[in-house]
Amino acid sequence: MKVLAILPFLAALFSGCAVITGEDSTLSREQAAGPRLAFEETLKSSESLQGQGLRENVRPAVFAQSLQRPVAVYADAFRVYVTDEYHLSSSQSARVFIFDRGDRSLTILGDGVPAADAVKLLAPSGIVVDAAGVVFVADAQQGRVFGYDRNGALLMEFGKRGELGSPAGLAIDRDRNLLYVADSHARLVKVFTTMGTPVLEIGAAGEHRLSGAAALSLDGAGNVYVLDDRSRKVRVYDREGAHLREFSIAGEQPGTSLQPRGIAVDSVGRVYVSDAVASSVRIFDASGAFIRTWGRSGVLAGEFLRPLGIFIDRNDTIYVVDQSNGRVQVFRSFP
């Protein structure tokens, strides 16, 4: 019995597709019509890229080179970028992990003792990469967005003049070279060029003013989806900042304890919101109607412990930060 019990756990640790646990077998026909999801891989250390997920859990030497408290995730065609707020010592900063799936290598920015003039990350809360390869990292504690090259050299810094309060999340429009910052302190979305010039503020006034800004995402048309964690709503604006619509994330149980932390939009407009308290992801259709809850508390594939950041790439591959499991889970979505 013990051998049989551990088999699903081993399957979840190794890369490759697997049946997702945590799915609700009581789904209605309408709910079951939502996206089908297949587990692809777990990203935790360099050994994840070698198909050796089990070893990274049993080898103490891998600990320092593994994700510990990941927060945010972004992916491009070849790489997956993850912020990790874990500090190995008082002299070291929080880190950025870059998993390169092309050459199966891992680069860690902020690894080791930084130079005297280097910027130490304290509370990295969001990450994106522009078309030129600049890695933008939001730091909620310092009220800054830092731009690095892939070797960790600091290229630019936003927020020195007090433009930002507490940046909680980032999104990038690569076609227009625009950086979107969810500022949880100001309760706004602030838009900059990728060179740091302020362009626009979204959700600042009127009846559709934001009451919170925990995270944000863009759809294919450039519309801005803001996770308003205080009102438990998703508010949608066009690229010029005009309010389009909004919907509640509480679903049919408004009294349910929620801690919404991440948001992403897929290619057909479905909206995914991570819930750190329920250890699950809520899925809504393009109109904001609730489809279903995905996942449950646990350590297997498709199970989460405090999911935070979530990102969906152009191929509808879904990346979920599974913080208390110290990993990023990757899933493939089917219509």
Phi and psi in degrees as GROMACS dihedral restraints (atoms count N, CA, C in turn):
[ dihedral_restraints ]
;  ai    aj    ak    al  type     phi  dphi    fc
    3     4     5     6     1   -65.0    20    10
    4     5     6     7     1   -39.4    20    10
    6     7     8     9     1   -63.9    20    10
    7     8     9    10     1   -44.5    20    10
    9    10    11    12     1   -63.4    20    10
   10    11    12    13     1   -36.4    20    10
   12    13    14    15     1   -67.9    20    10
   13    14    15    16     1   -29.4    20    10
   15    16    17    18     1   -89.1    20    10
   16    17    18    19     1   -12.9    20    10
   18    19    20    21     1   -59.8    20    10
   19    20    21    22     1   -45.1    20    10
   21    22    23    24     1   -62.8    20    10
   22    23    24    25     1   -33.5    20    10
   24    25    26    27     1   -64.8    20    10
   25    26    27    28     1   -42.8    20    10
   27    28    29    30     1   -65.1    20    10
   28    29    30    31     1   -38.4    20    10
   30    31    32    33     1   -63.3    20    10
   31    32    33    34     1   -35.8    20    10
   33    34    35    36     1   -70.4    20    10
   34    35    36    37     1   -24.4    20    10
   36    37    38    39     1   -82.1    20    10
   37    38    39    40     1   -28.5    20    10
   39    40    41    42     1   -89.9    20    10
   40    41    42    43     1   152.7    20    10
   42    43    44    45     1   -69.4    20    10
   43    44    45    46     1   158.6    20    10
   45    46    47    48     1   120.7    20    10
   46    47    48    49     1   161.4    20    10
   48    49    50    51     1   -70.4    20    10
   49    50    51    52     1   148.4    20    10
   51    52    53    54     1  -154.4    20    10
   52    53    54    55     1   159.1    20    10
   54    55    56    57     1   -67.6    20    10
   55    56    57    58     1   134.9    20    10
   57    58    59    60     1   -83.3    20    10
   58    59    60    61     1   126.7    20    10
   60    61    62    63     1   -81.3    20    10
   61    62    63    64     1   166.4    20    10
   63    64    65    66     1    88.5    20    10
   64    65    66    67     1     0.9    20    10
   66    67    68    69     1   -75.1    20    10
   67    68    69    70     1   143.7    20    10
   69    70    71    72     1   -84.1    20    10
   70    71    72    73     1   115.8    20    10
   72    73    74    75     1   -76.2    20    10
   73    74    75    76     1    -5.8    20    10
   75    76    77    78     1   -99.9    20    10
   76    77    78    79     1    19.4    20    10
   78    79    80    81     1   -60.8    20    10
   79    80    81    82     1   141.5    20    10
   81    82    83    84     1   -72.3    20    10
   82    83    84    85     1   169.9    20    10
   84    85    86    87     1   -61.0    20    10
   85    86    87    88     1   -39.6    20    10
   87    88    89    90     1   -66.1    20    10
   88    89    90    91     1   -42.0    20    10
   90    91    92    93     1   -67.3    20    10
   91    92    93    94     1   -38.7    20    10
   93    94    95    96     1   -67.3    20    10
   94    95    96    97     1   -17.8    20    10
   96    97    98    99     1   -77.1    20    10
   97    98    99   100     1    -3.2    20    10
   99   100   101   102     1   -71.3    20    10
  100   101   102   103     1  -171.6    20    10
  102   103   104   105     1   -65.0    20    10
  103   104   105   106     1   142.6    20    10
  105   106   107   108     1   -93.6    20    10
  106   107   108   109     1   137.7    20    10
  108   109   110   111     1  -124.1    20    10
  109   110   111   112     1   134.1    20    10
  111   112   113   114     1  -123.3    20    10
  112   113   114   115     1   129.3    20    10
  114   115   116   117     1   -66.2    20    10
  115   116   117   118     1   134.6    20    10
  117   118   119   120     1  -111.5    20    10
  118   119   120   121     1   -50.7    20    10
  120   121   122   123     1  -163.5    20    10
  121   122   123   124     1   165.0    20    10
  123   124   125   126     1  -114.5    20    10
  124   125   126   127     1   135.7    20    10
  126   127   128   129     1  -112.1    20    10
  127   128   129   130     1   123.3    20    10
  129   130   131   132     1  -141.5    20    10
  130   131   132   133     1   -45.1    20    10
  132   133   134   135     1  -146.5    20    10
  133   134   135   136     1  -175.3    20    10
  135   136   137   138     1   -62.8    20    10
  136   137   138   139     1   -28.1    20    10
  138   139   140   141     1   -70.5    20    10
  139   140   141   142     1   -20.3    20    10
  141   142   143   144     1   -61.5    20    10
  142   143   144   145     1   -37.2    20    10
  144   145   146   147     1   -75.0    20    10
  145   146   147   148     1   -12.4    20    10
  147   148   149   150     1  -102.0    20    10
  148   149   150   151     1     7.9    20    10
  150   151   152   153     1    70.7    20    10
  151   152   153   154     1    28.6    20    10
  153   154   155   156     1  -121.4    20    10
  154   155   156   157     1    47.8    20    10
  156   157   158   159     1   -58.3    20    10
  157   158   159   160     1   -32.3    20    10
  159   160   161   162     1   -65.3    20    10
  160   161   162   163     1   -39.8    20    10
  162   163   164   165     1   -64.7    20    10
  163   164   165   166     1   -33.8    20    10
  165   166   167   168     1   -69.1    20    10
  166   167   168   169     1   -14.1    20    10
  168   169   170   171     1   -92.0    20    10
  169   170   171   172     1   -12.1    20    10
  171   172   173   174     1  -119.2    20    10
  172   173   174   175     1    -9.6    20    10
  174   175   176   177     1  -102.3    20    10
  175   176   177   178     1   109.8    20    10
  177   178   179   180     1   -57.8    20    10
  178   179   180   181     1   -30.0    20    10
  180   181   182   183     1   -64.9    20    10
  181   182   183   184     1   -20.7    20    10
  183   184   185   186     1   -83.2    20    10
  184   185   186   187     1   -14.4    20    10
  186   187   188   189     1   -53.6    20    10
  187   188   189   190     1   -50.8    20    10
  189   190   191   192     1   -64.9    20    10
  190   191   192   193     1   -21.5    20    10
  192   193   194   195     1  -106.2    20    10
  193   194   195   196     1    23.6    20    10
  195   196   197   198     1  -120.2    20    10
  196   197   198   199     1   153.5    20    10
  198   199   200   201     1   -60.3    20    10
  199   200   201   202     1   138.8    20    10
  201   202   203   204     1  -118.5    20    10
  202   203   204   205     1   -52.4    20    10
  204   205   206   207     1  -134.0    20    10
  205   206   207   208     1    69.1    20    10
  207   208   209   210     1   -65.8    20    10
  208   209   210   211     1   150.9    20    10
  210   211   212   213     1  -124.5    20    10
  211   212   213   214     1   -50.5    20    10
  213   214   215   216     1  -133.7    20    10
  214   215   216   217     1   156.3    20    10
  216   217   218   219     1  -142.1    20    10
  217   218   219   220     1   146.4    20    10
  219   220   221   222     1  -145.3    20    10
  220   221   222   223     1   147.7    20    10
  222   223   224   225     1  -137.5    20    10
  223   224   225   226     1   141.9    20    10
  225   226   227   228     1  -115.7    20    10
  226   227   228   229     1  -161.4    20    10
  228   229   230   231     1   -63.5    20    10
  229   230   231   232     1   -29.3    20    10
  231   232   233   234     1  -122.3    20    10
  232   233   234   235     1   -22.8    20    10
  234   235   236   237     1  -126.2    20    10
  235   236   237   238     1   154.5    20    10
  237   238   239   240     1  -121.0    20    10
  238   239   240   241     1   126.5    20    10
  240   241   242   243     1  -111.0    20    10
  241   242   243   244     1   130.0    20    10
  243   244   245   246     1  -135.2    20    10
  244   245   246   247     1   131.2    20    10
  246   247   248   249     1   -89.0    20    10
  247   248   249   250     1   141.8    20    10
  249   250   251   252     1  -129.4    20    10
  250   251   252   253     1   115.7    20    10
  252   253   254   255     1   -82.8    20    10
  253   254   255   256     1     2.7    20    10
  255   256   257   258     1   -73.9    20    10
  256   257   258   259     1   130.1    20    10
  258   259   260   261     1  -103.6    20    10
  259   260   261   262     1   121.0    20    10
  261   262   263   264     1   -70.1    20    10
  262   263   264   265     1   -29.9    20    10
  264   265   266   267     1  -158.0    20    10
  265   266   267   268     1   171.9    20    10
  267   268   269   270     1   -66.0    20    10
  268   269   270   271     1   -20.5    20    10
  270   271   272   273     1   -91.4    20    10
  271   272   273   274     1    -6.2    20    10
  273   274   275   276     1  -111.6    20    10
  274   275   276   277     1   156.7    20    10
  276   277   278   279     1   -98.8    20    10
  277   278   279   280     1   168.7    20    10
  279   280   281   282     1   -61.9    20    10
  280   281   282   283     1   166.4    20    10
  282   283   284   285     1  -130.6    20    10
  283   284   285   286     1   165.2    20    10
  285   286   287   288     1  -122.2    20    10
  286   287   288   289     1   124.6    20    10
  288   289   290   291     1   -98.2    20    10
  289   290   291   292     1   132.5    20    10
  291   292   293   294     1  -118.7    20    10
  292   293   294   295     1   106.7    20    10
  294   295   296   297     1   -90.6    20    10
  295   296   297   298     1   114.1    20    10
  297   298   299   300     1   -97.9    20    10
  298   299   300   301     1   110.2    20    10
  300   301   302   303     1   -84.0    20    10
  301   302   303   304     1    -8.7    20    10
  303   304   305   306     1   -74.1    20    10
  304   305   306   307     1   -56.2    20    10
  306   307   308   309     1  -102.6    20    10
  307   308   309   310     1     9.6    20    10
  309   310   311   312     1    55.1    20    10
  310   311   312   313     1    49.5    20    10
  312   313   314   315     1  -125.1    20    10
  313   314   315   316     1   162.2    20    10
  315   316   317   318     1  -124.9    20    10
  316   317   318   319     1   128.7    20    10
  318   319   320   321     1  -114.6    20    10
  319   320   321   322     1   135.0    20    10
  321   322   323   324     1  -118.2    20    10
  322   323   324   325     1   112.8    20    10
  324   325   326   327     1   -83.9    20    10
  325   326   327   328     1   133.5    20    10
  327   328   329   330     1    90.7    20    10
  328   329   330   331     1     4.8    20    10
  330   331   332   333     1   -75.8    20    10
  331   332   333   334     1   133.7    20    10
  333   334   335   336     1    86.8    20    10
  334   335   336   337     1  -178.8    20    10
  336   337   338   339     1   -78.9    20    10
  337   338   339   340     1   120.5    20    10
  339   340   341   342     1   -71.2    20    10
  340   341   342   343     1   158.9    20    10
  342   343   344   345     1   -63.9    20    10
  343   344   345   346     1   160.9    20    10
  345   346   347   348     1   -60.0    20    10
  346   347   348   349     1   -33.0    20    10
  348   349   350   351     1   -97.3    20    10
  349   350   351   352     1     6.6    20    10
  351   352   353   354     1   -79.8    20    10
  352   353   354   355     1   153.8    20    10
  354   355   356   357     1   -89.0    20    10
  355   356   357   358     1   125.7    20    10
  357   358   359   360     1   -90.9    20    10
  358   359   360   361     1   126.7    20    10
  360   361   362   363     1   -75.0    20    10
  361   362   363   364     1   134.6    20    10
  363   364   365   366     1  -108.6    20    10
  364   365   366   367     1   -48.5    20    10
  366   367   368   369     1  -140.2    20    10
  367   368   369   370     1    71.3    20    10
  369   370   371   372     1   -64.6    20    10
  370   371   372   373     1   121.8    20    10
  372   373   374   375     1  -117.9    20    10
  373   374   375   376     1    -9.1    20    10
  375   376   377   378     1  -162.2    20    10
  376   377   378   379     1   154.2    20    10
  378   379   380   381     1  -151.3    20    10
  379   380   381   382     1   138.0    20    10
  381   382   383   384     1  -147.6    20    10
  382   383   384   385     1   167.9    20    10
  384   385   386   387     1  -134.1    20    10
  385   386   387   388     1   132.3    20    10
  387   388   389   390     1   -87.6    20    10
  388   389   390   391     1  -179.8    20    10
  390   391   392   393     1   -65.2    20    10
  391   392   393   394     1   -22.2    20    10
  393   394   395   396     1   -89.1    20    10
  394   395   396   397     1    -0.5    20    10
  396   397   398   399     1    89.3    20    10
  397   398   399   400     1     9.4    20    10
  399   400   401   402     1   -75.9    20    10
  400   401   402   403     1   128.4    20    10
  402   403   404   405     1   -95.0    20    10
  403   404   405   406     1   111.2    20    10
  405   406   407   408     1   -96.0    20    10
  406   407   408   409     1   128.7    20    10
  408   409   410   411     1  -125.6    20    10
  409   410   411   412     1   124.2    20    10
  411   412   413   414     1   -86.1    20    10
  412   413   414   415     1   139.2    20    10
  414   415   416   417     1  -122.0    20    10
  415   416   417   418     1   106.7    20    10
  417   418   419   420     1   -64.7    20    10
  418   419   420   421     1   -35.3    20    10
  420   421   422   423     1   -73.2    20    10
  421   422   423   424     1   -36.7    20    10
  423   424   425   426     1   -89.9    20    10
  424   425   426   427     1    -9.7    20    10
  426   427   428   429     1    64.3    20    10
  427   428   429   430     1    40.9    20    10
  429   430   431   432     1  -136.3    20    10
  430   431   432   433     1   157.1    20    10
  432   433   434   435     1  -120.3    20    10
  433   434   435   436     1   123.0    20    10
  435   436   437   438     1  -105.1    20    10
  436   437   438   439     1   140.9    20    10
  438   439   440   441     1  -112.8    20    10
  439   440   441   442     1   123.0    20    10
  441   442   443   444     1  -119.5    20    10
  442   443   444   445     1   158.0    20    10
  444   445   446   447     1   -85.1    20    10
  445   446   447   448     1   176.9    20    10
  447   448   449   450     1   -73.0    20    10
  448   449   450   451     1    -5.1    20    10
  450   451   452   453     1   -98.1    20    10
  451   452   453   454     1    -1.4    20    10
  453   454   455   456     1    95.0    20    10
  454   455   456   457     1     3.9    20    10
  456   457   458   459     1   -74.9    20    10
  457   458   459   460     1   132.6    20    10
  459   460   461   462     1   -74.6    20    10
  460   461   462   463     1   125.5    20    10
  462   463   464   465     1  -104.7    20    10
  463   464   465   466     1   -35.3    20    10
  465   466   467   468     1  -159.5    20    10
  466   467   468   469     1   168.0    20    10
  468   469   470   471     1  -150.4    20    10
  469   470   471   472     1   126.5    20    10
  471   472   473   474     1  -104.9    20    10
  472   473   474   475     1   145.3    20    10
  474   475   476   477     1   106.8    20    10
  475   476   477   478     1    -1.1    20    10
  477   478   479   480     1   -61.6    20    10
  478   479   480   481     1   -31.2    20    10
  480   481   482   483     1   -96.3    20    10
  481   482   483   484     1    19.1    20    10
  483   484   485   486     1    81.1    20    10
  484   485   486   487     1    18.4    20    10
  486   487   488   489     1   -69.1    20    10
  487   488   489   490     1   -22.8    20    10
  489   490   491   492     1  -121.4    20    10
  490   491   492   493     1   142.0    20    10
  492   493   494   495     1   -95.0    20    10
  493   494   495   496     1   -70.0    20    10
  495   496   497   498     1  -142.7    20    10
  496   497   498   499     1    85.9    20    10
  498   499   500   501     1   -64.1    20    10
  499   500   501   502     1   122.5    20    10
  501   502   503   504     1  -107.4    20    10
  502   503   504   505     1   -13.0    20    10
  504   505   506   507     1  -169.7    20    10
  505   506   507   508     1   158.9    20    10
  507   508   509   510     1  -131.5    20    10
  508   509   510   511     1   153.4    20    10
  510   511   512   513     1  -144.9    20    10
  511   512   513   514     1   154.4    20    10
  513   514   515   516     1  -129.3    20    10
  514   515   516   517     1   135.0    20    10
  516   517   518   519     1  -104.6    20    10
  517   518   519   520     1    97.1    20    10
  519   520   521   522     1   -66.8    20    10
  520   521   522   523     1   -31.9    20    10
  522   523   524   525     1   -69.4    20    10
  523   524   525   526     1   -35.9    20    10
  525   526   527   528     1  -104.5    20    10
  526   527   528   529     1     2.7    20    10
  528   529   530   531     1    55.0    20    10
  529   530   531   532     1    49.3    20    10
  531   532   533   534     1  -119.6    20    10
  532   533   534   535     1   139.6    20    10
  534   535   536   537     1  -112.5    20    10
  535   536   537   538     1   124.8    20    10
  537   538   539   540     1  -104.4    20    10
  538   539   540   541     1   130.9    20    10
  540   541   542   543     1  -123.0    20    10
  541   542   543   544     1   119.7    20    10
  543   544   545   546     1   -81.7    20    10
  544   545   546   547     1   113.7    20    10
  546   547   548   549     1  -102.3    20    10
  547   548   549   550     1   103.0    20    10
  549   550   551   552     1   -68.7    20    10
  550   551   552   553     1   -29.0    20    10
  552   553   554   555     1   -73.3    20    10
  553   554   555   556     1   -45.8    20    10
  555   556   557   558     1   -79.8    20    10
  556   557   558   559     1   -15.1    20    10
  558   559   560   561     1    59.5    20    10
  559   560   561   562     1    48.5    20    10
  561   562   563   564     1  -143.5    20    10
  562   563   564   565     1   163.6    20    10
  564   565   566   567     1  -107.3    20    10
  565   566   567   568     1   124.2    20    10
  567   568   569   570     1  -109.8    20    10
  568   569   570   571     1   131.7    20    10
  570   571   572   573     1  -110.7    20    10
  571   572   573   574     1   131.4    20    10
  573   574   575   576     1  -126.6    20    10
  574   575   576   577     1   156.6    20    10
  576   577   578   579     1   -71.1    20    10
  577   578   579   580     1   162.8    20    10
  579   580   581   582     1   -71.0    20    10
  580   581   582   583     1    -2.1    20    10
  582   583   584   585     1   -98.8    20    10
  583   584   585   586     1    -1.1    20    10
  585   586   587   588     1   102.2    20    10
  586   587   588   589     1     4.8    20    10
  588   589   590   591     1   -82.5    20    10
  589   590   591   592     1   124.8    20    10
  591   592   593   594     1   -63.9    20    10
  592   593   594   595     1   137.9    20    10
  594   595   596   597     1  -120.3    20    10
  595   596   597   598     1   -42.5    20    10
  597   598   599   600     1  -161.0    20    10
  598   599   600   601     1   151.4    20    10
  600   601   602   603     1  -120.0    20    10
  601   602   603   604     1   135.3    20    10
  603   604   605   606     1  -117.6    20    10
  604   605   606   607     1   135.0    20    10
  606   607   608   609     1    82.1    20    10
  607   608   609   610     1    26.6    20    10
  609   610   611   612     1   -89.0    20    10
  610   611   612   613     1   -26.8    20    10
  612   613   614   615     1  -148.7    20    10
  613   614   615   616     1   170.1    20    10
  615   616   617   618     1    83.8    20    10
  616   617   618   619     1  -175.6    20    10
  618   619   620   621     1   -68.5    20    10
  619   620   621   622     1   -16.4    20    10
  621   622   623   624     1  -105.0    20    10
  622   623   624   625     1    24.8    20    10
  624   625   626   627     1   -62.0    20    10
  625   626   627   628     1   139.1    20    10
  627   628   629   630     1   -69.1    20    10
  628   629   630   631     1   139.0    20    10
  630   631   632   633     1  -102.5    20    10
  631   632   633   634     1    -8.3    20    10
  633   634   635   636     1  -162.3    20    10
  634   635   636   637     1   158.7    20    10
  636   637   638   639     1  -148.8    20    10
  637   638   639   640     1    85.3    20    10
  639   640   641   642     1   -87.6    20    10
  640   641   642   643     1   -30.2    20    10
  642   643   644   645     1  -166.6    20    10
  643   644   645   646     1   169.4    20    10
  645   646   647   648     1  -154.6    20    10
  646   647   648   649     1   163.6    20    10
  648   649   650   651     1  -152.3    20    10
  649   650   651   652     1   157.1    20    10
  651   652   653   654     1  -112.7    20    10
  652   653   654   655     1   146.0    20    10
  654   655   656   657     1   -96.4    20    10
  655   656   657   658     1  -176.2    20    10
  657   658   659   660     1   -65.3    20    10
  658   659   660   661     1   -22.1    20    10
  660   661   662   663     1   -91.0    20    10
  661   662   663   664     1    -0.6    20    10
  663   664   665   666     1    88.7    20    10
  664   665   666   667     1     5.9    20    10
  666   667   668   669     1   -69.7    20    10
  667   668   669   670     1   149.0    20    10
  669   670   671   672     1  -107.1    20    10
  670   671   672   673     1   121.1    20    10
  672   673   674   675     1  -104.4    20    10
  673   674   675   676     1   116.8    20    10
  675   676   677   678     1  -110.2    20    10
  676   677   678   679     1   128.2    20    10
  678   679   680   681     1   -84.6    20    10
  679   680   681   682     1   102.7    20    10
  681   682   683   684     1   -89.7    20    10
  682   683   684   685     1    92.8    20    10
  684   685   686   687     1   -70.3    20    10
  685   686   687   688     1   -24.7    20    10
  687   688   689   690     1   -74.7    20    10
  688   689   690   691     1   -39.5    20    10
  690   691   692   693     1   -92.2    20    10
  691   692   693   694     1    -3.9    20    10
  693   694   695   696     1    56.7    20    10
  694   695   696   697     1    46.9    20    10
  696   697   698   699     1  -131.8    20    10
  697   698   699   700     1   156.4    20    10
  699   700   701   702     1  -104.1    20    10
  700   701   702   703     1   124.5    20    10
  702   703   704   705     1  -111.4    20    10
  703   704   705   706     1   132.3    20    10
  705   706   707   708     1  -114.4    20    10
  706   707   708   709     1   130.4    20    10
  708   709   710   711     1  -126.2    20    10
  709   710   711   712     1   153.5    20    10
  711   712   713   714     1   -80.6    20    10
  712   713   714   715     1   179.1    20    10
  714   715   716   717     1   -68.2    20    10
  715   716   717   718     1   -14.2    20    10
  717   718   719   720     1   -95.0    20    10
  718   719   720   721     1    -1.6    20    10
  720   721   722   723     1    96.2    20    10
  721   722   723   724     1     3.9    20    10
  723   724   725   726     1   -77.9    20    10
  724   725   726   727     1   136.3    20    10
  726   727   728   729     1   -69.6    20    10
  727   728   729   730     1   132.0    20    10
  729   730   731   732     1  -105.5    20    10
  730   731   732   733     1   -48.8    20    10
  732   733   734   735     1  -169.5    20    10
  733   734   735   736     1   174.7    20    10
  735   736   737   738     1  -156.6    20    10
  736   737   738   739     1   158.5    20    10
  738   739   740   741     1  -152.6    20    10
  739   740   741   742     1   155.0    20    10
  741   742   743   744     1   -80.0    20    10
  742   743   744   745     1   144.0    20    10
  744   745   746   747     1   -99.4    20    10
  745   746   747   748     1     0.1    20    10
  747   748   749   750     1   -75.9    20    10
  748   749   750   751     1   -17.5    20    10
  750   751   752   753     1    65.9    20    10
  751   752   753   754     1  -140.4    20    10
  753   754   755   756     1   -88.4    20    10
  754   755   756   757     1     1.6    20    10
  756   757   758   759     1  -127.5    20    10
  757   758   759   760     1    75.4    20    10
  759   760   761   762     1   -61.8    20    10
  760   761   762   763     1   -21.5    20    10
  762   763   764   765     1   -86.7    20    10
  763   764   765   766     1    -2.7    20    10
  765   766   767   768     1   -65.6    20    10
  766   767   768   769     1   139.6    20    10
  768   769   770   771     1   -68.1    20    10
  769   770   771   772     1   122.9    20    10
  771   772   773   774     1  -127.4    20    10
  772   773   774   775     1   147.6    20    10
  774   775   776   777     1  -138.8    20    10
  775   776   777   778     1    74.4    20    10
  777   778   779   780     1   -66.1    20    10
  778   779   780   781     1   132.9    20    10
  780   781   782   783     1  -130.6    20    10
  781   782   783   784     1   -27.9    20    10
  783   784   785   786     1  -137.6    20    10
  784   785   786   787     1   156.3    20    10
  786   787   788   789     1  -145.0    20    10
  787   788   789   790     1   144.5    20    10
  789   790   791   792     1  -152.7    20    10
  790   791   792   793     1   155.3    20    10
  792   793   794   795     1  -126.2    20    10
  793   794   795   796     1   132.9    20    10
  795   796   797   798     1   -91.1    20    10
  796   797   798   799     1  -174.8    20    10
  798   799   800   801     1   -70.6    20    10
  799   800   801   802     1   -17.9    20    10
  801   802   803   804     1  -106.8    20    10
  802   803   804   805     1    11.9    20    10
  804   805   806   807     1    91.2    20    10
  805   806   807   808     1     3.5    20    10
  807   808   809   810     1   -68.9    20    10
  808   809   810   811     1   143.0    20    10
  810   811   812   813     1  -112.4    20    10
  811   812   813   814     1   130.7    20    10
  813   814   815   816     1  -114.5    20    10
  814   815   816   817     1   127.1    20    10
  816   817   818   819     1  -125.1    20    10
  817   818   819   820     1   121.7    20    10
  819   820   821   822     1   -81.2    20    10
  820   821   822   823     1   143.0    20    10
  822   823   824   825     1  -122.3    20    10
  823   824   825   826     1   107.1    20    10
  825   826   827   828     1   -68.7    20    10
  826   827   828   829     1   -30.0    20    10
  828   829   830   831     1   -74.4    20    10
  829   830   831   832     1   -46.7    20    10
  831   832   833   834     1   -83.8    20    10
  832   833   834   835     1    -3.2    20    10
  834   835   836   837     1    51.6    20    10
  835   836   837   838     1    51.5    20    10
  837   838   839   840     1  -154.7    20    10
  838   839   840   841     1   176.1    20    10
  840   841   842   843     1  -125.4    20    10
  841   842   843   844     1   130.1    20    10
  843   844   845   846     1   -95.0    20    10
  844   845   846   847     1   135.4    20    10
  846   847   848   849     1  -116.4    20    10
  847   848   849   850     1   132.4    20    10
  849   850   851   852     1  -124.5    20    10
  850   851   852   853     1   152.4    20    10
  852   853   854   855     1   -82.1    20    10
  853   854   855   856     1  -179.2    20    10
  855   856   857   858     1   -63.5    20    10
  856   857   858   859     1   -23.2    20    10
  858   859   860   861     1   -87.8    20    10
  859   860   861   862     1    -7.3    20    10
  861   862   863   864     1    98.4    20    10
  862   863   864   865     1     1.9    20    10
  864   865   866   867     1   -73.6    20    10
  865   866   867   868     1   135.9    20    10
  867   868   869   870     1   -66.2    20    10
  868   869   870   871     1   130.5    20    10
  870   871   872   873     1   -97.6    20    10
  871   872   873   874     1   -60.4    20    10
  873   874   875   876     1  -172.1    20    10
  874   875   876   877     1   169.9    20    10
  876   877   878   879     1  -101.3    20    10
  877   878   879   880     1   135.3    20    10
  879   880   881   882     1  -115.9    20    10
  880   881   882   883     1   129.5    20    10
  882   883   884   885     1    93.1    20    10
  883   884   885   886     1   170.1    20    10
  885   886   887   888     1  -156.9    20    10
  886   887   888   889     1   176.3    20    10
  888   889   890   891     1   -72.0    20    10
  889   890   891   892     1   132.5    20    10
  891   892   893   894     1   160.1    20    10
  892   893   894   895     1  -170.8    20    10
  894   895   896   897     1  -118.3    20    10
  895   896   897   898     1    -1.6    20    10
  897   898   899   900     1   -85.8    20    10
  898   899   900   901     1   177.2    20    10
  900   901   902   903     1   -62.0    20    10
  901   902   903   904     1   130.4    20    10
  903   904   905   906     1    82.3    20    10
  904   905   906   907     1     2.0    20    10
  906   907   908   909     1  -110.0    20    10
  907   908   909   910     1   150.5    20    10
  909   910   911   912     1  -135.5    20    10
  910   911   912   913     1   154.6    20    10
  912   913   914   915     1  -128.9    20    10
  913   914   915   916     1   104.3    20    10
  915   916   917   918     1    61.2    20    10
  916   917   918   919     1    66.7    20    10
  918   919   920   921     1   -70.1    20    10
  919   920   921   922     1   134.8    20    10
  921   922   923   924     1  -117.7    20    10
  922   923   924   925     1  -102.8    20    10
  924   925   926   927     1   -64.7    20    10
  925   926   927   928     1   148.5    20    10
  927   928   929   930     1  -142.2    20    10
  928   929   930   931     1   140.2    20    10
  930   931   932   933     1  -141.5    20    10
  931   932   933   934     1   141.4    20    10
  933   934   935   936     1  -124.4    20    10
  934   935   936   937     1   124.9    20    10
  936   937   938   939     1   -87.3    20    10
  937   938   939   940     1  -177.0    20    10
  939   940   941   942     1   -68.3    20    10
  940   941   942   943     1   -16.7    20    10
  942   943   944   945     1   -95.1    20    10
  943   944   945   946     1     9.8    20    10
  945   946   947   948     1    62.4    20    10
  946   947   948   949     1    29.5    20    10
  948   949   950   951     1   -81.1    20    10
  949   950   951   952     1   133.6    20    10
  951   952   953   954     1  -109.7    20    10
  952   953   954   955     1   130.3    20    10
  954   955   956   957     1  -116.3    20    10
  955   956   957   958     1   123.7    20    10
  957   958   959   960     1  -122.6    20    10
  958   959   960   961     1   124.1    20    10
  960   961   962   963     1   -75.2    20    10
  961   962   963   964     1   119.0    20    10
  963   964   965   966     1  -108.5    20    10
  964   965   966   967     1    81.5    20    10
  966   967   968   969     1   -61.4    20    10
  967   968   969   970     1   -52.6    20    10
  969   970   971   972     1   -73.1    20    10
  970   971   972   973     1   -11.9    20    10
  972   973   974   975     1   -92.4    20    10
  973   974   975   976     1    -2.0    20    10
  975   976   977   978     1    62.0    20    10
  976   977   978   979     1    45.3    20    10
  978   979   980   981     1  -157.0    20    10
  979   980   981   982     1   168.2    20    10
  981   982   983   984     1  -115.2    20    10
  982   983   984   985     1   128.4    20    10
  984   985   986   987     1   -99.3    20    10
  985   986   987   988     1   140.3    20    10
  987   988   989   990     1  -118.1    20    10
  988   989   990   991     1   133.9    20    10
  990   991   992   993     1  -131.2    20    10
  991   992   993   994     1   151.0    20    10
  993   994   995   996     1  -103.5    20    10
  994   995   996   997     1   133.0    20    10
  996   997   998   999     1  -102.8    20    10
  997   998   999  1000     1   138.4    20    10
  999  1000  1001  1002     1  -117.3    20    10
 1000  1001  1002  1003     1   147.9    20    10
